[in-house]
Amino acid sequence: MSKAPDNTYGKDAATAAERRDAQRYAFVCPVEVIDVAGTTAISARTSDLSLHGCYIDTMNPLPVGTRVRLQLNKNNQRLELRAEVTSCHPGGMGVVFERLSPVQQGTVVRWLESTFAAAEVPFQAARSTAAVPDDPKKKTHFAVRLLQILERKGVLTHSEAAELLRDLDS
């Protein structure tokens, strides 16, 4: 019996996770993925980022070993770099960046730092406002925003979000 190729699902996904050199952090931004041969271009989005790679949500992941050019866009900044597909799963693929220039690495570090800053503030604010009386308008606004985000990320369908919004209004 032959060994399964690296682009299969299941056990190889865990193996790929164990090979990570750096902690990955939730990071969503648009990304264009173009194979180096120039035969395939995919518009997708990232779901996490590290100094060494990222995970790209896509219904059409490329095979493991494919070398690609990435164009990531966040906060009016564009980062272009090369990478290699190292894992392939239903709904996405992991890539490892090839050597980053100091400028590219600086951009990734700034993006990660801004992610940390944004992630820490809500937790601190939640602790400091825990004693504040409930404000139904704020809770409703929060619920609406949460439903919009979940719909935009594909967690909820439009009809599911609309139904929940109707329930919220009643």
C-alpha positions in Angstrom: 0.0 0.0 0.0 1.4 3.4 -0.9 1.6 6.4 1.4 -1.1 9.0 0.9 0.0 12.2 -0.8 0.5 15.4 1.3 -2.6 17.1 -0.2 -5.0 14.6 1.3 -7.2 15.6 4.2 -7.2 14.3 7.8 -3.9 13.1 9.3 -1.8 15.3 7.0 -3.6 18.4 8.2 -2.4 17.6 11.8 1.1 16.9 10.5 1.1 20.3 8.7 0.0 22.1 11.9 2.9 20.5 13.8 5.4 21.8 11.3 4.5 25.5 11.9 7.5 27.6 12.9 5.5 30.5 14.4 2.2 31.1 16.1 -0.6 32.1 13.7 -3.1 34.7 14.6 -6.6 35.4 13.3 -6.1 37.8 10.4 -8.7 38.4 7.7 -7.8 40.3 4.5 -8.4 39.9 0.7 -5.7 37.9 -1.1 -5.0 37.2 -4.7 -3.2 33.8 -5.3 -1.5 33.3 -8.6 0.5 30.1 -9.3 4.0 30.9 -10.5 3.2 29.2 -13.9 0.5 31.9 -14.4 -2.2 29.3 -15.2 -4.4 29.8 -12.1 -5.5 33.0 -10.3 -7.7 32.8 -7.2 -9.4 35.6 -5.3 -9.8 34.6 -1.7 -9.2 35.8 1.9 -6.8 34.9 4.7 -8.0 33.6 8.0 -4.8 33.7 9.9 -1.2 35.0 9.6 2.2 34.5 11.1 5.7 35.7 10.3 6.2 32.5 8.2 2.9 31.9 6.4 -0.8 32.2 6.4 -4.0 30.2 5.8 -6.2 31.1 2.8 -9.9 30.3 2.8 -10.8 29.1 -0.7 -13.1 26.5 -2.2 -10.4 25.7 -4.8 -7.2 25.1 -2.9 -4.1 24.4 -5.0 -2.1 21.2 -4.6 0.7 20.9 -2.0 4.0 22.0 -3.4 2.5 24.6 -5.8 4.6 27.8 -5.7 2.5 31.0 -5.8 2.6 34.7 -5.8 0.4 36.4 -3.1 -1.1 39.9 -3.1 -2.5 40.7 0.3 -4.4 43.9 1.0 -5.0 45.4 4.4 -5.6 49.0 5.6 -4.7 50.4 2.1 -1.4 48.5 2.2 -0.5 45.9 -0.4 2.0 43.2 0.3 3.3 41.0 -2.6 5.3 38.0 -1.9 6.0 34.4 -2.9 5.0 31.3 -1.1 4.5 27.6 -1.3 1.3 25.6 -0.6 2.1 23.3 2.3 -1.3 22.0 3.2 -4.6 21.5 1.4 -8.0 21.0 3.1 -11.6 21.2 2.2 -12.2 25.0 2.1 -8.6 26.2 2.3 -4.8 25.9 2.1 -1.8 26.7 4.2 1.1 28.5 2.6 4.6 29.2 3.8 6.3 32.4 2.7 9.5 32.3 0.8 12.3 34.6 2.0 10.8 37.9 3.0 12.6 41.2 2.4 13.0 43.5 5.4 10.2 45.7 4.0 7.9 42.7 3.6 8.7 41.4 7.1 8.1 44.9 8.5 4.6 45.0 6.9 3.7 41.5 8.3 5.0 42.6 11.8 3.0 45.8 11.7 -0.2 43.9 10.7 0.3 41.4 13.5 0.9 44.2 16.0 -2.2 46.0 14.9 -4.1 42.7 15.3 -2.8 42.3 18.8 -3.7 45.8 19.8 -7.2 45.4 18.4 -7.6 42.0 20.1 -6.5 43.3 23.5 -8.6 46.4 23.7 -12.1 44.7 23.6 -11.1 42.3 26.4 -9.9 45.2 28.6 -12.9 47.3 27.8 -15.3 44.4 28.5 -13.7 43.9 32.0 -13.9 47.7 32.8 -17.5 48.0 31.6 -18.9 44.9 33.2 -20.4 46.9 36.1 -22.1 49.4 33.7 -25.9 48.9 33.6 -27.3 47.1 30.6 -28.1 49.3 27.6 -30.6 47.6 25.3 -29.7 49.8 22.4 -26.1 48.9 22.6 -26.9 45.2 22.9 -29.1 45.4 19.9 -26.5 47.3 17.9 -23.9 44.6 18.9 -26.2 41.8 17.9 -26.9 43.4 14.5 -23.2 43.9 13.9 -22.4 40.3 14.9 -25.0 38.9 12.5 -23.7 41.1 9.7 -20.1 39.8 10.3 -21.3 36.2 10.5 -23.2 36.5 7.3 -20.3 38.2 5.5 -17.9 35.4 6.6 -20.4 32.8 5.3 -21.2 31.4 8.7 -24.9 32.4 8.2 -26.9 32.5 5.0 -28.7 35.8 4.2 -32.0 34.2 5.0 -30.7 32.9 8.4 -29.4 36.4 9.3 -32.6 38.1 8.2 -34.7 35.6 10.3 -32.5 36.3 13.4 -32.8 40.1 12.8 -36.6 39.8 12.6 -36.5 37.8 16.0 -34.3 40.6 17.4 -36.9 43.3 16.4 -39.8 41.4 17.9 
